[in-house]
Amino acid sequence: MKRMKKLVVLMGIIATLIIAGCSSNSSGGDGKDKDGKVTLTAWAWNVNVGALNEAIKTYEKENPDVKLKVEDIGRLDVYDKLSTGLAAGGVGLPDIVLVEDDRIHGYVEAFPDGFVNLSEKGFKDHEDKFPSFKNDLAQVDGDYYAMPFDAGPSGMFYRRSIFEEAGVKAEDIETWDDFLEAGKTIKDKTGVAAMPLDMFKDDPTFRMMLNQQGAFYFDEKGNIDLTNPKAVKAMEIQKEFADADLIKNVDGWNGTVSATADGSVATIPFGAWYYGTIVDQAKDTSGDWGVFPLPAIEEGGNRAANLGGGGWMIPASSKNADAAYKFMEFFSTDTDTQIMAMEDYGLFPSLNTAYDSEVFTEGVEFFGGQEIWSLFADEMKDIPTAYYTKDYSLALDEAIKAQADMFNGAKADKALEDAAKRLKDRTKRDINN
């Protein structure tokens, strides 16, 4: 009987601790230590950690009662820990967490009470400071649940020396058909492939082609959109490059980086963030790089697309939600802070006012003096919204399978139709016909 009583008491203590850990103080005051200071915790990874740590130094000058502890726990580890904590009602979560754009809606859909509604804190007042696609990705049902941060306006990073040897001019490439012919010339004259792609395990080029056409895996209503003629066209374009032996089939990220450094590809179609990788991994190629916009699907078509980017979210379980909001509001909307994040860490800003900075009109020596940042900035207003939904990871898996099937000989429309059917079975979503 005594053991039973002890067990009951112990279970009561555990329940109390869980309830205390799960309680949300997002609308009230912030927890302060005995010295009257608030220590915020944040989860992030890679260069984002450095950007946060630099920003808090500036913020502390006007707000000496706020400290920040950033935990660099790796991108996938962040999501594992975040999902586990949300499933447990918020236990063990930080005050601030970085979430990529393709996951924001999914988290809010899966855990509708898991994050602070930032519009209720006043972030709606900043709506005109960001491009429309970033607002769409940060909002759910018209309310902000994330503060827009970095973006990935896309472009074609290219080797000037390879283009010159082949007699190809980047400014003459306006469509994917133009690039196909240029790629053939480059291959014939230099033996170099047009671009890299992990043909059977990733589909970044397909995603950019979809996005520039205003399409994606899902439509605005959340229906599966892989059978859209725009998706078929994007797949068929890639097949034309493969048939002409213009794609270097690489092994994942490391394979792309190796091809970048060794000059075995003439271009790398990627987001603006790839600038940092080129500068870091191909140091001896300074001055030999340039950027031109993503080719249009058809003459006069849109050349703007996004690949990558994220925003900052505040878990509803935070006991320091007010202080977290104020710091992240500063981080997200302060021009100097966003310029610092770009110049020091290669994080392209979503903040419109940042584009008025002198850095966007300065030539970049590594890129032959080209004003690459203004090229990317000009693109931001024309980027359509991609609709990810909570089933994005499943759709990505099926799109990659469709791409692999196509490269293995299946027709693009049949490969995408089969992928859409499989995705319907996995998600119970309708197919947009």
C-alpha positions in Angstrom: 0.0 0.0 0.0 2.9 2.4 0.8 4.4 1.7 -2.6 1.1 2.5 -4.2 0.8 5.8 -2.3 4.4 6.7 -3.3 3.6 5.9 -6.9 0.5 8.1 -6.8 2.5 11.0 -5.3 5.3 10.5 -7.8 2.8 10.5 -10.7 1.2 13.7 -9.3 4.6 15.4 -9.2 5.3 14.4 -12.8 1.9 15.6 -14.0 2.5 19.0 -12.2 5.9 19.4 -13.9 4.4 18.5 -17.3 1.6 21.0 -16.9 4.1 23.7 -15.8 6.3 22.9 -18.8 3.4 23.0 -21.2 1.8 26.2 -20.0 2.0 29.1 -22.3 2.8 32.6 -21.1 2.9 34.1 -24.6 0.4 36.8 -23.8 1.7 37.8 -20.5 4.9 39.1 -18.9 8.4 37.6 -19.5 10.3 35.4 -17.2 13.2 37.2 -15.6 16.0 36.0 -13.4 16.9 37.5 -10.0 18.9 40.3 -11.7 15.9 41.3 -13.8 17.3 39.9 -17.1 15.6 37.7 -19.6 17.7 34.9 -21.3 16.2 33.9 -24.6 16.9 30.5 -26.1 17.0 29.9 -29.9 17.5 26.9 -32.1 19.2 27.4 -35.4 21.9 25.9 -37.6 24.9 26.8 -39.7 25.4 30.5 -40.6 22.1 31.5 -39.0 23.7 31.0 -35.6 26.3 33.6 -36.3 23.8 36.1 -37.6 21.7 35.8 -34.4 24.8 36.1 -32.2 25.9 39.3 -34.0 22.4 40.8 -33.9 22.0 40.4 -30.2 25.1 42.5 -29.6 23.5 45.4 -31.3 20.1 44.8 -29.7 21.6 44.6 -26.1 22.9 48.2 -26.4 19.3 49.4 -26.2 18.0 46.4 -24.3 20.6 45.4 -21.7 18.0 43.3 -19.8 17.9 40.7 -22.7 20.4 37.9 -23.3 20.4 35.3 -26.0 21.6 31.7 -26.0 21.7 30.1 -29.4 21.9 26.4 -29.7 23.5 25.1 -33.0 22.0 21.7 -33.1 21.8 21.0 -36.9 19.0 21.5 -39.3 17.4 18.0 -39.1 17.9 17.8 -35.4 16.0 21.1 -35.0 13.0 19.5 -36.7 13.2 16.3 -34.8 13.4 18.1 -31.4 10.7 20.6 -32.5 8.3 17.9 -33.6 8.9 15.9 -30.4 8.4 19.0 -28.2 5.2 20.1 -29.9 3.8 16.6 -29.7 4.4 16.7 -25.9 2.6 20.0 -25.6 5.6 22.3 -25.8 7.9 20.6 -23.3 11.6 21.5 -23.8 11.1 24.0 -26.6 13.1 27.2 -27.0 11.8 30.7 -27.2 12.8 31.1 -30.9 13.2 28.5 -33.6 14.3 28.8 -37.3 11.9 27.0 -39.7 12.4 26.7 -43.4 9.6 28.1 -45.6 8.6 24.7 -46.9 7.8 23.5 -43.4 6.1 26.6 -41.8 2.5 25.8 -43.0 2.9 22.1 -42.2 3.9 22.8 -38.6 1.0 25.2 -38.0 -1.5 22.8 -39.7 -0.2 19.9 -37.5 0.0 21.9 -34.3 -2.5 24.8 -34.6 -1.9 25.9 -31.0 1.8 25.2 -31.0 3.1 28.7 -32.0 2.5 32.3 -31.1 0.2 34.2 -33.5 2.6 37.0 -34.4 -0.2 39.2 -35.9 -1.7 39.4 -32.5 1.7 40.8 -31.3 1.7 43.4 -34.0 3.7 41.9 -36.8 0.9 42.6 -39.3 2.1 46.2 -39.3 5.3 45.1 -41.2 3.5 43.3 -44.0 4.5 45.9 -46.7 8.2 45.4 -45.9 8.3 42.0 -47.5 7.6 40.6 -50.9 4.2 38.9 -51.3 5.5 35.3 -51.6 7.4 35.6 -48.3 4.3 37.0 -46.6 2.2 34.1 -48.1 4.7 31.5 -46.7 4.9 33.2 -43.2 1.1 33.5 -42.9 -1.6 31.0 -42.2 -5.2 32.1 -42.8 -4.0 35.7 -42.9 -2.1 35.7 -39.7 1.7 35.6 -39.2 3.2 32.6 -37.5 6.7 33.2 -38.8 8.8 36.3 -39.3 10.2 36.3 -42.9 14.0 36.0 -42.9 16.3 34.9 -45.7 15.2 34.0 -49.2 16.6 32.1 -52.2 16.0 34.1 -55.4 17.4 31.9 -58.1 19.9 32.4 -60.9 22.4 30.6 -63.1 25.9 30.8 -61.6 28.2 30.4 -64.5 32.0 30.1 -65.3 33.0 33.1 -67.5 36.1 31.3 -68.9 34.0 28.3 -70.1 31.4 30.5 -71.8 34.2 32.6 -73.4 36.0 29.5 -74.7 32.8 28.2 -76.2 31.9 31.6 -77.7 28.6 31.8 -75.7 27.3 35.0 -74.2 25.2 34.8 -71.1 23.1 37.8 -72.1 21.9 35.9 -75.2 20.3 33.2 -73.1 16.7 34.1 -72.4 14.8 30.8 -72.5 15.5 27.2 -71.6 15.6 26.5 -75.4 18.3 29.1 -75.7 20.2 27.5 -72.9 19.8 24.0 -74.4 21.5 25.3 -77.7 24.2 27.1 -75.7 24.8 23.9 -73.6 25.3 21.9 -76.8 27.9 24.5 -78.0 29.6 24.5 -74.7 29.8 20.7 -74.6 31.1 20.6 -78.2 33.7 23.2 -77.7 34.9 22.5 -74.1 33.6 19.0 -73.2 31.9 20.5 -70.1 28.3 19.7 -69.1 25.7 22.4 -68.9 24.7 21.9 -65.3 24.8 19.4 -62.4 21.9 17.4 -61.0 21.4 14.5 -58.7 19.1 13.0 -61.3 17.6 10.2 -59.2 17.6 11.7 -55.7 16.8 15.4 -55.9 14.8 17.8 -58.1 15.8 21.5 -57.4 15.8 22.4 -61.1 12.3 21.0 -61.5 11.1 22.9 -58.4 12.5 26.2 -59.8 10.9 25.6 -63.2 7.6 25.0 -61.5 7.9 28.0 -59.3 8.8 30.4 -62.2 5.5 29.3 -63.9 3.4 29.9 -60.8 2.9 26.1 -60.3 4.1 23.6 -57.7 3.4 20.2 -56.2 0.1 21.5 -54.8 -2.2 24.3 -56.0 -3.6 27.1 -53.8 -6.4 24.9 -52.5 -4.0 22.1 -51.5 -4.9 19.8 -54.3 -2.1 17.7 -56.0 -0.9 19.5 -59.1 1.8 17.3 -60.5 -0.3 16.6 -63.6 -0.4 20.3 -64.5 0.9 20.8 -68.1 3.4 23.2 -66.6 4.9 20.4 -64.6 5.0 18.2 -67.7 6.7 20.9 -69.6 9.4 21.3 -66.9 10.1 17.6 -66.9 10.3 17.5 -70.6 12.8 20.3 -70.7 15.1 18.4 -68.3 14.7 15.3 -70.5 16.0 17.3 -73.5 19.1 18.2 -71.6 19.7 14.6 -70.5 19.2 13.3 -74.0 21.8 15.8 -75.2 24.2 14.6 -72.5 24.3 18.0 -71.0 23.5 17.1 -67.3 26.3 15.9 -65.1 24.7 13.3 -62.7 26.2 14.1 -59.3 25.9 12.4 -56.0 24.0 14.8 -53.7 25.2 18.1 -52.3 28.9 17.1 -52.2 28.8 16.1 -55.8 27.4 19.5 -56.8 30.1 21.3 -54.8 32.8 19.2 -56.4 31.5 19.9 -59.9 31.5 23.6 -59.0 35.1 23.6 -57.8 36.6 21.4 -60.6 34.9 23.2 -63.5 33.2 20.2 -64.9 29.9 22.1 -65.3 29.4 25.5 -67.0 26.5 26.6 -64.7 24.8 25.8 -61.4 21.1 26.8 -61.2 20.5 27.5 -57.6 19.4 30.1 -55.0 21.4 33.2 -54.1 22.7 31.5 -51.0 25.0 29.3 -53.2 27.2 32.4 -53.5 28.7 31.6 -50.2 29.5 28.0 -51.2 31.2 29.1 -54.4 33.4 31.7 -52.6 34.3 29.2 -49.9 34.8 26.0 -52.0 36.3 27.5 -55.1 38.6 30.1 -53.7 41.1 30.0 -56.7 38.4 30.9 -59.2 37.8 34.5 -58.1 36.8 36.7 -61.0 35.7 33.8 -63.2 32.1 33.7 -62.1 29.0 35.5 -63.2 25.2 35.2 -62.7 22.3 35.5 -65.2 18.6 35.0 -64.5 16.9 31.7 -64.7 15.9 31.1 -68.3 12.2 31.5 -69.1 10.1 28.5 -70.1 8.9 30.4 -73.2 10.0 33.7 -74.8 8.9 36.6 -72.6 8.0 34.3 -69.7 8.8 34.8 -66.0 12.5 34.3 -65.0 12.0 34.6 -61.3 11.9 31.7 -58.9 12.8 30.9 -55.3 14.8 28.0 -53.8 15.3 28.0 -50.1 14.7 30.5 -47.3 13.0 30.5 -43.9 11.5 32.4 -41.1 11.6 32.6 -37.3 8.8 31.2 -35.1 8.0 31.5 -31.4 6.6 28.3 -29.7 3.5 29.1 -27.7 5.0 27.4 -24.7 7.7 30.1 -24.4 7.7 31.9 -21.0 9.6 34.7 -22.7 7.3 35.3 -25.7 7.1 39.0 -25.3 10.9 39.5 -25.2 11.4 36.9 -27.9 8.9 38.8 -30.2 10.6 42.2 -29.6 14.0 40.8 -30.4 13.0 38.9 -33.5 10.9 41.9 -34.7 14.1 43.9 -34.5 16.1 41.2 -36.2 13.6 40.8 -39.0 12.9 44.4 -39.8 16.1 46.3 -39.0 17.9 47.1 -42.3 21.4 47.2 -40.9 20.9 43.8 -39.3 19.7 42.2 -42.5 22.6 43.7 -44.4 25.0 42.3 -41.8 23.4 38.8 -42.2 24.0 39.0 -46.0 27.5 40.4 -46.1 28.9 38.3 -43.2 26.9 35.1 -43.6 25.5 35.1 -47.2 21.9 35.1 -46.0 19.9 37.0 -48.7 17.4 39.3 -47.0 13.6 39.3 -47.5 13.3 42.8 -46.1 12.5 45.2 -49.0 14.3 48.2 -47.4 17.6 46.3 -47.4 17.7 46.5 -51.2 18.3 50.3 -51.0 21.6 49.7 -49.3 24.8 50.6 -51.3 25.9 46.9 -51.2 23.2 46.1 -53.8 24.8 48.5 -56.3 28.4 47.5 -55.7 30.2 45.1 -57.9 31.4 41.8 -56.4 35.0 41.1 -57.2 34.7 37.4 -57.0 32.0 37.7 -59.8 34.1 39.8 -62.1 32.7 43.0 -60.6 29.1 42.1 -61.5 26.4 43.7 -59.3 24.9 40.3 -58.5 22.9 41.4 -55.5 20.9 43.9 -57.4 20.1 41.1 -59.9 18.7 38.9 -57.1 16.9 41.8 -55.5 15.1 42.8 -58.7 13.8 39.3 -58.9 12.1 39.2 -55.5 8.9 41.1 -56.5 8.2 38.6 -59.4 8.6 35.4 -57.5 5.3 33.4 -57.3 4.1 31.7 -54.2 4.8 27.9 -53.9 2.2 26.0 -51.9 3.9 23.5 -49.7 1.2 22.1 -47.3 2.0 19.7 -44.5 2.5 16.9 -47.1 5.4 18.6 -48.8 7.9 15.9 -47.9 5.7 13.2 -49.4 5.2 15.2 -52.6 9.0 15.8 -52.9 9.5 12.1 -52.6 7.0 11.3 -55.3 8.3 14.1 -57.6 11.8 12.8 -57.4 10.5 9.3 -58.2 8.7 10.7 -61.3 11.9 12.5 -62.3 13.9 9.2 -62.0 11.3 7.3 -64.0 11.5 10.0 -66.7 15.2 9.8 -66.9 14.9 6.0 -67.0 12.8 6.3 -70.2 9.2 6.9 -69.1 7.3 9.8 -70.7 7.1 12.8 -68.5 3.3 13.0 -68.4 2.9 9.3 -67.5 5.6 9.5 -64.8 3.9 12.6 -63.2 0.5 11.0 -63.5 1.7 7.9 -61.7 3.4 10.1 -59.0 0.2 12.0 -58.5 -1.8 8.8 -58.0 0.7 7.5 -55.4 0.6 10.9 -53.6 -3.2 10.8 -53.5 -3.0 7.4 -51.9 -0.5 8.6 -49.3 -2.2 11.9 -48.5 -5.9 11.4 -49.4 -5.8 14.7 -51.3 -7.6 15.3 -54.6 -5.7 15.6 -57.9 -6.2 18.9 -59.7 -7.5 18.0 -63.1 
